[in-house]
Amino acid sequence: MKPAPNIYLIGLMGVGKTTIGKQVAKAMQWPFYDSDKVIEETTGTDIPTIFAYEGEEGFRNREQAMIRQLTGLDGIVMATGGGSILRPENREALKTRGFVVYLHCSIDKILHRTKHDTQRPLLRTENPRQRLQELFAIRDPLYRECADFRIDSGMLPGKTVVKTILQQYQAALENHERAAS
């Protein structure tokens, strides 16, 4: 566990980072940030529009700046965009500034959760299942590299996921305090 008292949620789109993150933040009485939503608020436009005008690279540049800014805060819960871990700088910022939770679930569950969502530019394809499988193959090792803890958010009720994250966070804090003394 790092000394910074933050909890960061990583994982593919549709795994519940925002939903679970809001509940964890409420339980901790900390502010909640969704890095994608903060990007939208600061730019005044949505993610698909940024992708359309700046491409994925332009969006990733904005995302990196936002991750750097938000990981500079203490006492927060943050849900990251699914691709935030693609850049080494983001992985390093997350790993060194907080407790990183990798939420994952089955591709079927993600497809079910995102089937009516028009705000996910990477799923605007003829075969969203194949696209998710490709994204998972690339990103899973990076999520695992960053994660202090991993939990299946598709098989467990949300309240159980939140409770387990809080327990794991507390255990990591206690281990850190023991190691420091």
RODO-2510 file (C-alpha; in nm, 4 decimals, decimal comma):
residues 181
     n   res          X          Y          Z
     1     m     0,0000     0,0000     0,0000
     2     k     0,1173     0,3471    -0,0811
     3     p     0,1005     0,6247     0,1760
     4     a    -0,1493     0,8292    -0,0284
     5     p    -0,5038     0,7657     0,0925
     6     n    -0,6765     0,7250    -0,2426
     7     i    -0,8744     0,4482    -0,4085
     8     y    -0,8602     0,4160    -0,7861
     9     l    -1,0849     0,1876    -0,9915
    10     i    -0,9570     0,0488    -1,3199
    11     g    -1,0997    -0,1971    -1,5716
    12     l    -1,2743    -0,2194    -1,9069
    13     m    -1,5734    -0,0023    -1,9883
    14     g    -1,8967    -0,1327    -1,8426
    15     v    -1,7495    -0,3158    -1,5418
    16     g    -1,9060    -0,0718    -1,2958
    17     k    -1,6190     0,1600    -1,2049
    18     t    -1,8409     0,4666    -1,1725
    19     t    -2,1284     0,2914    -0,9956
    20     i    -1,9019     0,1108    -0,7482
    21     g    -1,6747     0,4136    -0,7116
    22     k    -1,9604     0,6387    -0,6047
    23     q    -2,0631     0,3865    -0,3380
    24     v    -1,7060     0,3456    -0,2108
    25     a    -1,6671     0,7249    -0,1945
    26     k    -1,9919     0,7581    -0,0014
    27     a    -1,8807     0,4922     0,2487
    28     m    -1,5418     0,6641     0,2901
    29     q    -1,6993     1,0121     0,2951
    30     w    -1,4534     1,1157     0,0257
    31     p    -1,5129     1,3028    -0,2987
    32     f    -1,5675     1,0903    -0,6086
    33     y    -1,4185     1,1671    -0,9484
    34     d    -1,4802     0,9959    -1,2797
    35     s    -1,1809     1,0984    -1,4908
    36     d    -1,3829     1,0826    -1,8153
    37     k    -1,6601     1,2997    -1,6695
    38     v    -1,4084     1,5552    -1,5432
    39     i    -1,2552     1,5693    -1,8931
    40     e    -1,6023     1,6326    -2,0374
    41     e    -1,6730     1,9033    -1,7792
    42     t    -1,3431     2,0828    -1,8381
    43     t    -1,3619     2,0664    -2,2183
    44     g    -1,7336     2,1368    -2,2435
    45     t    -1,7867     1,8449    -2,4793
    46     d    -1,8356     1,4701    -2,4627
    47     i    -1,5786     1,1931    -2,5149
    48     p    -1,7143     1,0830    -2,8564
    49     t    -1,6745     1,4407    -2,9843
    50     i    -1,3172     1,4576    -2,8559
    51     f    -1,2463     1,1266    -3,0322
    52     a    -1,4063     1,2585    -3,3525
    53     y    -1,2018     1,5799    -3,3601
    54     e    -0,8759     1,4815    -3,1907
    55     g    -0,8657     1,1060    -3,2412
    56     e    -0,7793     0,8576    -2,9718
    57     e    -0,4307     1,0075    -2,9314
    58     g    -0,5730     1,3519    -2,8586
    59     f    -0,8122     1,2065    -2,6054
    60     r    -0,5309     1,0058    -2,4396
    61     n    -0,3271     1,3264    -2,4047
    62     r    -0,6173     1,4926    -2,2242
    63     e    -0,6698     1,1803    -2,0149
    64     q    -0,3039     1,1697    -1,9089
    65     a    -0,3164     1,5329    -1,7965
    66     m    -0,6360     1,4630    -1,5991
    67     i    -0,4944     1,1492    -1,4336
    68     r    -0,1862     1,3495    -1,3312
    69     q    -0,4077     1,6248    -1,1857
    70     l    -0,6481     1,3938    -0,9987
    71     t    -0,3778     1,1644    -0,8584
    72     g    -0,2254     1,4775    -0,7074
    73     l    -0,5211     1,4957    -0,4681
    74     d    -0,5486     1,3030    -0,1414
    75     g    -0,8531     1,1368     0,0073
    76     i    -1,0436     1,0660    -0,3143
    77     v    -1,2039     0,7792    -0,4992
    78     m    -1,1522     0,7894    -0,8758
    79     a    -1,2972     0,5819    -1,1566
    80     t    -1,0649     0,5888    -1,4550
    81     g    -1,1441     0,5459    -1,8215
    82     g    -1,0940     0,1912    -1,9465
    83     g    -0,7898     0,2840    -2,1539
    84     s    -0,6193     0,5044    -1,8969
    85     i    -0,3697     0,2272    -1,8190
    86     l    -0,2359     0,2227    -2,1746
    87     r     0,0194     0,4912    -2,0944
    88     p     0,3045     0,4024    -1,8580
    89     e     0,2833     0,7482    -1,6983
    90     n    -0,0768     0,6834    -1,5958
    91     r     0,0011     0,3382    -1,4570
    92     e     0,2854     0,4845    -1,2531
    93     a     0,0713     0,7697    -1,1183
    94     l    -0,2029     0,5276    -1,0140
    95     k     0,0329     0,2732    -0,8571
    96     t     0,2298     0,5279    -0,6574
    97     r    -0,0583     0,7462    -0,5350
    98     g    -0,3242     0,5055    -0,4112
    99     f    -0,4882     0,1675    -0,3718
   100     v    -0,5742     0,0367    -0,7183
   101     v    -0,8756    -0,1899    -0,7618
   102     y    -0,9176    -0,3831    -1,0872
   103     l    -1,2872    -0,4435    -1,1519
   104     h    -1,3533    -0,7078    -1,4132
   105     c    -1,6452    -0,9121    -1,5423
   106     s    -1,7378    -1,1290    -1,8380
   107     i    -1,7589    -0,9908    -2,1909
   108     d    -2,1254    -1,1015    -2,1968
   109     k    -2,1999    -0,8907    -1,8887
   110     i    -2,0200    -0,5886    -2,0377
   111     l    -2,2147    -0,6248    -2,3638
   112     h    -2,5403    -0,6416    -2,1700
   113     r    -2,4512    -0,3323    -1,9652
   114     t    -2,3372    -0,1248    -2,2648
   115     k    -2,5805    -0,2359    -2,5383
   116     h    -2,7779     0,0912    -2,5356
   117     d    -2,4867     0,3221    -2,4506
   118     t    -2,3999     0,5561    -2,7361
   119     q    -2,1171     0,7303    -2,5464
   120     r    -1,8531     0,4587    -2,5974
   121     p    -1,6615     0,5384    -2,9178
   122     l    -1,4524     0,2195    -2,9071
   123     l    -1,7699     0,0078    -2,9230
   124     r    -1,9040     0,1828    -3,2328
   125     t    -1,8238    -0,1150    -3,4491
   126     e    -2,0084    -0,3947    -3,6264
   127     n    -1,8751    -0,6503    -3,3792
   128     p    -1,8610    -0,5062    -3,0256
   129     r    -1,7894    -0,8514    -2,8763
   130     q    -1,4760    -0,8926    -3,0858
   131     r    -1,3691    -0,5375    -3,0030
   132     l    -1,4093    -0,6010    -2,6287
   133     q    -1,2133    -0,9249    -2,6568
   134     e    -0,9328    -0,7394    -2,8363
   135     l    -0,9324    -0,4626    -2,5748
   136     f    -0,9292    -0,7189    -2,2937
   137     a    -0,6345    -0,9066    -2,4474
   138     i    -0,4295    -0,5863    -2,4628
   139     r    -0,5394    -0,4270    -2,1354
   140     d    -0,5770    -0,7168    -1,8896
   141     p    -0,1992    -0,7529    -1,8320
   142     l    -0,1741    -0,3766    -1,7751
   143     y    -0,4669    -0,3762    -1,5316
   144     r    -0,3057    -0,6632    -1,3426
   145     e     0,0282    -0,4796    -1,3338
   146     c    -0,1373    -0,1805    -1,1644
   147     a    -0,3796    -0,3553    -0,9334
   148     d    -0,3398    -0,3960    -0,5609
   149     f    -0,6642    -0,5937    -0,5622
   150     r    -0,8849    -0,7591    -0,8256
   151     i    -1,2574    -0,8392    -0,7982
   152     d    -1,5295    -0,9686    -1,0322
   153     s    -1,7991    -0,7008    -1,0419
   154     g    -2,0240    -0,9112    -1,2610
   155     m    -2,0676    -1,2107    -1,0321
   156     l    -2,1181    -1,0332    -0,6995
   157     p    -2,3842    -0,7874    -0,5835
   158     g    -2,2642    -0,4260    -0,5837
   159     k    -2,2880    -0,3974    -0,2052
   160     t    -2,0629    -0,7026    -0,1684
   161     v    -1,8097    -0,5573    -0,4119
   162     v    -1,8041    -0,2285    -0,2197
   163     k    -1,7720    -0,4022     0,1185
   164     t    -1,4884    -0,6214    -0,0102
   165     i    -1,3010    -0,3233    -0,1569
   166     l    -1,3295    -0,1372     0,1736
   167     q    -1,2035    -0,4425     0,3654
   168     q    -0,9083    -0,4892     0,1288
   169     y    -0,8238    -0,1190     0,1457
   170     q    -0,8276    -0,1259     0,5266
   171     a    -0,6100    -0,4380     0,5335
   172     a    -0,3618    -0,2727     0,2952
   173     l    -0,3501     0,0388     0,5163
   174     e    -0,2842    -0,1727     0,8259
   175     n    -0,0104    -0,3676     0,6465
   176     h     0,1500    -0,0417     0,5346
   177     e     0,1406     0,0990     0,8886
   178     r     0,2954    -0,2198     1,0317
   179     a     0,5719    -0,2143     0,7694
   180     a     0,6434     0,1525     0,8382
   181     s     0,6850     0,1060     1,2135
***
